[in-house]
């Protein structure tokens, strides 16, 4: 049985959680290099969440 692909909303939730997790990890990072790495990951997750939001809006406009 094939697994259903995640919805855009589910993917957005994953990216929001990832952003929060990485920002928390940056707060606890032991070195400045680790802080920067976690911040970059958080920024990427935020960027991806925004792109998914745009995709969701576009899909809703097309469908509705």
Secondary structure, DSSP 8 states (H G I E B T S, - for coil): -------HHHHHHHHHHHHHHHHHHHHH-SSHHHHHHHHHHHHHHHHHHHHHHHHHHHHHHHH-
